[in-house]
Amino acid sequence: MYRPTSKRTFLGVASFQVLAMFRRGLFYSYLSIYLRFFLGLSVTETTFFATFPMILNVVFQTFVWGVLSDRYQKRRTLIIIGEISAALTTVFVWWLHTLPASKYAAGYVIILGLSFVEIFWSMSNIGWSAIISDLYPEKDRIGIQGKLASIGAIGRLVGVWIGGLAYDGLARFYEGWGFDKGLLFFIASGVMLVSTIPMFFIPEGGVRAPKQQEEVKVTTKGNLVSISKTFLVFLIAMVFINFGQNCVAVIKTQFLVLDEGFNVSSSMLSYIVNMQSVAILIFGIIATRLARTFSDITLLLISTLIAILYLLGFAIARSIPLIFIANFFAGICHVMILASSYSYASKLIPPEKRGKQFALFNATSFLSWGVAGTLIAGPVVDLLMKAGTTQDFAYRMSFVSAVVLIIIGIFVLLAAHRIARRQGAIQELSPRNED
């Protein structure tokens, strides 16, 4: 039974979301360019800054923080401790990366340093995923996720804009100055500390005295966690879908600044990146209305088709206007896949197992930002360039490879939904008629 969630609580989680997205837009929108063109890492190596941290994130969510979250039902506490710890260690990462004489070595210091920071961010991530399900009933979750995505997009818009200005010091210094001199590290850390303030004004979260849930019909053989066959196949589908839409996320900005390609400035790049933020803002607002009209599975399938259009747009675009349109589609599919897949997953996960099983669900997204780039998009670009193709062509082919992954994911998702319907895990009701 859920108690009505107050406006004060929503204001708290919304404030945290807008600050978190501000920090991500500010910092990560330009880090790939800094590693590639200022510090001299290869395309595949630039994906390591997402791969190694995300692997540690998933490991600690699954084996440490998810277990503690389920045992003690402390969601808010994990978020606060995680953000404060990450803020303090982020500044330390900047200082360490200034020590090596080699720029190349400095790049790996950043990668390894951010990997350590991610251990603390994983505390915040698992607490966040679980607390939303704790605070809001099933029928409201897709709408809440949409609203939070929309609010977060405002923070991301501002963060990307400020990051673009800080990257080259308002065009007064040099490309990469904002990272090299630490300004972007300091701003990101300060925002993390400030973001913990609204967390003190929301409930701790957690579920009390959970009732015995119906035993799953199929369980995994390992000792890690027991999950249903439906949820397992759904996770596999989300691996392909998320890997497809996100495997090019790290290298997308590199593609746009190529001298032989679009060769955009950091300020123009901020406008292109923010087209995605605008789409997230708009579709986050209307997510609730869409959820009342369409089922989770319908929204998820439509979103994956939009993801294919976004990727194909980047693969064939020869003009900046088409890039703007394609990145707008990227924002649509991002927010709608996030909201609909989260809502679908929440119906498959028992309340008392939200910590560990949301850790697995989160892994399909978190790993896609790094591992997918390292295993798929990055090698596609590097191997094609070694084979003698132009950089522009090599980057475009990485977007095509991403489309293939999403198509595979769609077929697996349809299989997962058939299993869910057969086992009664998902009710085929009109959203308007759901309790």
C-alpha positions as CSV (number, residue, x, y, z in Angstrom):
1,M,0.0,0.0,0.0
2,Y,1.4,3.4,-1.0
3,R,0.7,6.6,0.9
4,P,0.1,9.7,-1.2
5,T,3.4,11.3,-2.0
6,S,3.5,15.0,-1.1
7,K,4.5,17.8,-3.4
8,R,7.4,18.5,-1.1
9,T,8.7,15.0,-1.7
10,F,8.4,15.5,-5.5
11,L,10.1,18.9,-5.2
12,G,13.0,17.2,-3.4
13,V,13.5,14.4,-6.0
14,A,13.1,16.9,-8.8
15,S,15.7,19.2,-7.4
16,F,18.1,16.4,-7.1
17,Q,17.4,15.3,-10.7
18,V,17.9,18.8,-12.2
19,L,21.3,19.2,-10.4
20,A,22.4,15.7,-11.3
21,M,21.6,16.2,-15.0
22,F,23.3,19.6,-14.9
23,R,26.5,18.0,-13.7
24,R,26.4,15.2,-16.3
25,G,25.7,17.6,-19.2
26,L,28.5,20.0,-18.1
27,F,31.1,17.3,-17.6
28,Y,30.5,14.3,-19.8
29,S,29.4,16.1,-23.0
30,Y,33.0,17.2,-23.6
31,L,35.2,14.7,-21.8
32,S,35.4,12.4,-24.8
33,I,36.8,15.3,-27.0
34,Y,39.3,16.2,-24.3
35,L,40.6,12.6,-24.1
36,R,40.7,12.1,-27.9
37,F,42.0,15.4,-29.2
38,F,43.8,17.0,-26.2
39,L,45.3,14.0,-24.5
40,G,45.7,11.9,-27.6
41,L,43.9,8.6,-26.8
42,S,42.5,6.4,-29.6
43,V,38.8,6.2,-30.3
44,T,38.5,2.9,-28.5
45,E,40.5,4.2,-25.6
46,T,38.2,7.2,-25.1
47,T,35.4,4.8,-24.5
48,F,37.3,3.4,-21.5
49,F,36.2,6.4,-19.3
50,A,32.7,5.1,-19.5
51,T,33.5,1.3,-19.7
52,F,35.7,0.8,-16.6
53,P,33.5,3.1,-14.3
54,M,30.3,1.4,-15.5
55,I,31.7,-2.1,-14.8
56,L,32.6,-1.1,-11.3
57,N,29.2,0.6,-11.0
58,V,27.3,-2.5,-11.9
59,V,29.5,-4.8,-9.7
60,F,29.0,-2.6,-6.6
61,Q,25.3,-2.1,-7.3
62,T,24.8,-5.9,-7.6
63,F,27.1,-7.3,-4.9
64,V,27.3,-4.5,-2.4
65,W,24.9,-1.6,-2.4
66,G,21.9,-3.5,-3.8
67,V,22.3,-6.1,-1.1
68,L,22.6,-3.4,1.6
69,S,19.7,-1.5,0.2
70,D,17.5,-4.6,0.4
71,R,18.7,-5.6,3.9
72,Y,18.4,-2.3,5.6
73,Q,15.9,-0.6,3.2
74,K,18.0,2.7,3.3
75,R,17.6,4.4,0.0
76,R,18.0,8.1,0.8
77,T,21.1,7.4,2.9
78,L,22.8,5.6,0.0
79,I,22.1,8.6,-2.3
80,I,23.5,11.2,0.2
81,I,26.7,9.3,1.1
82,G,27.3,8.4,-2.5
83,E,27.1,11.9,-3.8
84,I,29.2,13.5,-1.1
85,S,31.9,10.8,-1.5
86,A,31.9,11.2,-5.3
87,A,32.2,15.0,-5.0
88,L,35.3,14.9,-2.8
89,T,37.1,12.3,-4.9
90,T,36.3,14.0,-8.3
91,V,38.5,17.0,-7.3
92,F,41.2,14.6,-6.4
93,V,41.1,13.0,-9.8
94,W,41.7,16.3,-11.5
95,W,44.8,16.9,-9.3
96,L,46.2,13.5,-10.0
97,H,45.8,13.9,-13.8
98,T,48.0,17.0,-13.7
99,L,51.0,15.0,-12.3
100,P,52.2,12.9,-15.3
101,A,54.5,14.5,-17.8
102,S,52.8,12.6,-20.6
103,K,49.3,13.7,-21.8
104,Y,48.6,10.1,-22.8
105,A,49.3,8.9,-19.2
106,A,47.1,11.8,-17.9
107,G,44.2,10.4,-19.9
108,Y,44.5,7.0,-18.2
109,V,44.7,8.7,-14.8
110,I,41.3,10.3,-15.5
111,I,39.9,7.0,-16.6
112,L,41.1,5.1,-13.6
113,G,40.2,7.9,-11.2
114,L,36.6,8.2,-12.5
115,S,36.4,4.4,-12.2
116,F,37.1,4.8,-8.5
117,V,34.6,7.7,-8.2
118,E,31.9,5.5,-9.8
119,I,32.0,3.1,-6.8
120,F,30.4,5.9,-4.8
121,W,28.0,7.0,-7.6
122,S,26.8,3.4,-7.7
123,M,25.5,3.9,-4.2
124,S,23.5,6.9,-5.4
125,N,22.2,5.1,-8.5
126,I,20.8,2.1,-6.7
127,G,19.2,4.2,-4.0
128,W,17.6,6.4,-6.7
129,S,16.1,3.6,-8.7
130,A,14.7,1.9,-5.6
131,I,13.3,5.0,-3.9
132,I,11.2,6.0,-6.9
133,S,9.4,2.7,-6.8
134,D,9.1,2.9,-3.0
135,L,7.5,6.4,-3.2
136,Y,5.2,6.0,-6.2
137,P,2.6,3.3,-7.1
138,E,3.0,1.3,-10.3
139,K,0.4,3.3,-12.3
140,D,2.2,6.5,-11.6
141,R,5.8,5.5,-12.3
142,I,6.1,6.1,-16.0
143,G,4.6,9.6,-15.6
144,I,6.9,10.4,-12.7
145,Q,9.9,9.1,-14.7
146,G,8.8,11.3,-17.6
147,K,8.4,14.4,-15.4
148,L,11.8,13.8,-13.8
149,A,13.4,13.3,-17.2
150,S,11.8,16.6,-18.4
151,I,13.0,18.5,-15.3
152,G,16.4,16.9,-15.6
153,A,16.6,18.1,-19.2
154,I,16.4,21.7,-18.0
155,G,19.5,21.1,-15.9
156,R,21.2,19.3,-18.8
157,L,20.5,22.2,-21.1
158,V,22.2,24.6,-18.8
159,G,25.0,22.2,-18.0
160,V,25.8,21.6,-21.7
161,W,25.7,25.3,-22.4
162,I,28.0,26.2,-19.5
163,G,30.3,23.3,-20.3
164,G,30.7,24.5,-23.9
165,L,31.7,27.9,-22.6
166,A,34.1,26.6,-20.0
167,Y,35.7,24.0,-22.3
168,D,37.8,26.6,-24.1
169,G,37.5,29.4,-21.5
170,L,34.9,31.5,-23.3
171,A,37.1,31.1,-26.5
172,R,39.9,33.1,-24.7
173,F,42.2,30.2,-24.1
174,Y,42.5,26.8,-25.8
175,E,40.3,23.7,-26.5
176,G,40.4,21.6,-23.4
177,W,41.2,24.4,-21.0
178,G,38.2,23.8,-18.8
179,F,39.4,20.2,-18.0
180,D,43.1,20.9,-18.0
181,K,42.8,23.7,-15.4
182,G,40.2,21.9,-13.4
183,L,37.2,24.3,-13.7
184,L,34.8,21.7,-15.0
185,F,35.9,19.3,-12.3
186,F,35.4,21.9,-9.6
187,I,31.9,22.9,-10.8
188,A,30.8,19.2,-11.1
189,S,32.0,18.5,-7.5
190,G,30.3,21.6,-6.1
191,V,27.0,20.6,-7.8
192,M,27.2,17.1,-6.4
193,L,27.5,18.5,-2.9
194,V,24.6,20.9,-3.4
195,S,22.4,18.1,-4.8
196,T,22.4,16.3,-1.5
197,I,20.5,19.1,0.2
198,P,17.1,18.4,-1.2
199,M,17.6,14.7,-0.3
200,F,17.3,15.5,3.4
201,F,13.7,16.7,2.9
202,I,12.3,13.4,1.3
203,P,11.4,10.1,3.0
204,E,14.1,7.5,3.6
205,G,12.2,5.0,1.3
206,G,12.2,1.3,1.7
207,V,9.4,-1.2,2.2
208,R,8.1,-2.5,5.5
209,A,7.3,-6.1,6.4
210,P,7.0,-7.3,2.8
211,K,4.4,-10.0,2.3
212,Q,5.5,-13.4,0.9
213,Q,5.6,-13.0,-2.9
214,E,4.6,-15.8,-5.3
215,E,7.7,-17.9,-6.1
216,V,9.2,-17.4,-9.5
217,K,8.6,-20.2,-11.9
218,V,12.0,-20.3,-13.4
219,T,15.2,-19.4,-11.5
220,T,18.8,-18.9,-12.5
221,K,21.2,-21.7,-11.5
222,G,23.8,-19.4,-9.9
223,N,23.8,-18.1,-6.4
224,L,23.9,-14.5,-7.3
225,V,20.1,-13.8,-7.4
226,S,16.9,-15.6,-8.2
227,I,14.9,-14.0,-11.0
228,S,12.0,-15.0,-13.2
229,K,12.5,-16.2,-16.8
230,T,10.4,-13.3,-18.0
231,F,12.7,-10.8,-16.3
232,L,15.8,-12.5,-17.6
233,V,14.7,-12.4,-21.2
234,F,13.6,-8.8,-20.7
235,L,17.1,-8.0,-19.4
236,I,18.7,-9.6,-22.5
237,A,16.4,-7.5,-24.7
238,M,17.4,-4.3,-22.9
239,V,21.0,-5.2,-23.3
240,F,20.7,-5.1,-27.1
241,I,18.4,-2.0,-27.1
242,N,20.5,0.0,-24.7
243,F,23.8,-1.1,-26.2
244,G,22.4,0.0,-29.6
245,Q,21.2,3.4,-28.7
246,N,24.2,4.2,-26.4
247,C,27.3,2.5,-27.9
248,V,27.9,5.7,-30.0
249,A,27.2,8.1,-27.2
250,V,30.8,8.6,-26.2
251,I,32.1,9.0,-29.8
252,K,29.2,11.1,-31.2
253,T,30.8,14.4,-30.3
254,Q,34.1,13.3,-31.7
255,F,32.4,12.6,-35.0
256,L,30.9,16.1,-35.1
257,V,34.2,17.9,-34.5
258,L,36.2,16.0,-37.1
259,D,38.1,18.4,-39.4
260,E,37.1,16.3,-42.5
261,G,33.5,16.2,-41.3
262,F,31.2,18.8,-39.8
263,N,34.1,20.4,-37.8
264,V,31.8,22.2,-35.4
265,S,33.1,24.5,-32.7
266,S,32.5,23.8,-29.0
267,S,29.7,26.4,-28.9
268,M,27.9,24.9,-31.9
269,L,28.4,21.5,-30.4
270,S,26.6,22.6,-27.3
271,Y,23.6,23.6,-29.4
272,I,23.5,20.2,-31.2
273,V,23.8,18.3,-27.9
274,N,21.1,20.4,-26.4
275,M,18.6,19.5,-29.1
276,Q,18.6,16.1,-27.3
277,S,17.9,18.0,-24.1
278,V,15.0,19.9,-25.7
279,A,13.4,16.6,-26.8
280,I,13.8,15.1,-23.3
281,L,12.2,18.2,-21.9
282,I,9.2,18.1,-24.2
283,F,8.6,14.4,-24.2
284,G,9.2,14.1,-20.5
285,I,6.3,16.4,-20.0
286,I,3.9,14.4,-22.2
287,A,5.1,11.0,-21.0
288,T,2.3,10.8,-18.5
289,R,-0.3,11.4,-21.2
290,L,1.3,8.8,-23.5
291,A,1.4,6.3,-20.6
292,R,-2.4,6.8,-20.1
293,T,-3.0,6.1,-23.8
294,F,-0.5,3.3,-24.6
295,S,0.9,0.3,-22.7
296,D,4.5,0.1,-21.6
297,I,5.4,-2.4,-24.3
298,T,3.9,-0.2,-27.0
299,L,5.8,2.8,-25.9
300,L,9.0,0.8,-25.6
301,L,8.7,-0.6,-29.2
302,I,7.9,2.8,-30.7
303,S,10.8,4.3,-28.8
304,T,13.2,1.7,-30.2
305,L,12.0,2.5,-33.8
306,I,12.7,6.2,-33.1
307,A,16.2,5.2,-31.9
308,I,16.8,3.5,-35.3
309,L,15.8,6.7,-37.1
310,Y,18.2,8.7,-34.9
311,L,21.1,6.5,-35.6
312,L,20.4,6.3,-39.4
313,G,20.2,10.1,-39.4
314,F,23.7,10.4,-38.1
315,A,24.9,7.7,-40.5
316,I,23.6,9.5,-43.6
317,A,23.6,13.2,-42.6
318,R,25.5,15.6,-44.8
319,S,24.2,18.8,-43.4
320,I,24.0,20.3,-39.9
321,P,20.2,20.7,-40.0
322,L,19.7,16.9,-40.3
323,I,22.1,16.3,-37.4
324,F,19.9,18.6,-35.3
325,I,16.9,16.6,-36.2
326,A,18.6,13.3,-35.6
327,N,19.7,14.4,-32.2
328,F,16.2,15.5,-31.4
329,F,15.1,12.0,-32.1
330,A,17.9,10.8,-29.8
331,G,16.3,12.7,-27.0
332,I,12.9,11.3,-27.7
333,C,14.1,7.7,-27.6
334,H,16.2,8.3,-24.6
335,V,13.4,9.5,-22.3
336,M,10.8,7.2,-23.6
337,I,12.9,4.0,-23.5
338,L,14.0,5.0,-20.0
339,A,10.5,5.7,-18.7
340,S,8.7,2.8,-20.4
341,S,11.4,0.1,-19.7
342,Y,11.6,1.2,-16.0
343,S,7.8,1.0,-15.7
344,Y,7.8,-2.4,-17.4
345,A,10.7,-3.7,-15.2
346,S,9.0,-2.5,-12.0
347,K,6.0,-4.7,-12.7
348,L,8.3,-7.8,-13.0
349,I,10.4,-7.1,-9.8
350,P,9.0,-8.1,-6.3
351,P,9.1,-5.0,-3.9
352,E,11.5,-6.7,-1.4
353,K,14.0,-7.4,-4.2
354,R,14.1,-4.0,-5.8
355,G,17.7,-3.3,-4.7
356,K,19.3,-6.3,-6.3
357,Q,17.0,-6.7,-9.3
358,F,17.0,-3.0,-10.2
359,A,20.8,-3.2,-10.0
360,L,20.6,-5.8,-12.8
361,F,18.1,-3.6,-14.8
362,N,20.4,-0.6,-14.3
363,A,23.3,-2.6,-15.6
364,T,21.8,-2.9,-19.0
365,S,21.9,0.9,-19.3
366,F,25.0,1.8,-17.4
367,L,27.2,-0.7,-19.2
368,S,25.8,0.4,-22.6
369,W,27.5,3.8,-22.1
370,G,30.9,2.3,-22.0
371,V,31.2,-1.4,-22.7
372,A,29.2,-1.1,-25.8
373,G,31.4,1.6,-27.1
374,T,34.6,-0.3,-26.2
375,L,33.4,-3.6,-27.7
376,I,31.5,-2.3,-30.7
377,A,31.5,1.4,-31.8
378,G,35.1,2.1,-30.9
379,P,36.7,-0.9,-32.6
380,V,34.5,-0.4,-35.7
381,V,35.9,3.1,-36.1
382,D,39.6,2.2,-35.3
383,L,39.6,-1.0,-37.5
384,L,38.0,0.8,-40.5
385,M,40.5,3.7,-40.2
386,K,43.4,1.1,-40.0
387,A,41.9,-0.5,-43.2
388,G,42.3,2.8,-45.0
389,T,38.9,4.4,-44.9
390,T,38.4,8.0,-44.0
391,Q,37.6,8.9,-40.4
392,D,34.2,10.3,-41.5
393,F,33.2,7.0,-43.1
394,A,34.5,4.9,-40.1
395,Y,32.4,6.9,-37.6
396,R,29.3,6.7,-39.8
397,M,29.6,2.9,-39.9
398,S,29.6,2.8,-36.1
399,F,26.0,4.2,-36.2
400,V,25.0,1.5,-38.7
401,S,26.4,-1.2,-36.3
402,A,24.3,0.3,-33.5
403,V,21.1,-0.1,-35.6
404,V,21.8,-3.8,-36.0
405,L,21.9,-4.2,-32.2
406,I,18.6,-2.5,-31.7
407,I,16.9,-4.6,-34.3
408,I,18.0,-7.8,-32.5
409,G,16.8,-6.2,-29.2
410,I,13.3,-5.7,-30.6
411,F,12.9,-9.4,-31.5
412,V,14.1,-10.4,-28.0
413,L,11.8,-7.9,-26.4
414,L,8.8,-9.4,-28.3
415,A,9.8,-12.8,-27.0
416,A,10.0,-11.5,-23.5
417,H,6.6,-10.0,-23.7
418,R,5.1,-13.2,-25.0
419,I,6.5,-15.1,-22.0
420,A,5.2,-12.4,-19.6
421,R,1.7,-12.6,-21.0
422,R,1.7,-16.4,-20.9
423,Q,2.9,-16.4,-17.2
424,G,0.5,-13.6,-16.2
425,A,3.4,-11.3,-15.2
426,I,2.0,-8.5,-17.4
427,Q,-1.7,-7.8,-17.7
428,E,-3.0,-6.9,-21.1
429,L,-5.2,-4.0,-19.9
430,S,-5.7,-0.6,-21.4
431,P,-3.7,1.9,-19.4
432,R,-6.9,3.8,-18.7
433,N,-8.4,0.7,-16.9
434,E,-5.4,-0.2,-14.8
435,D,-5.8,0.1,-11.0
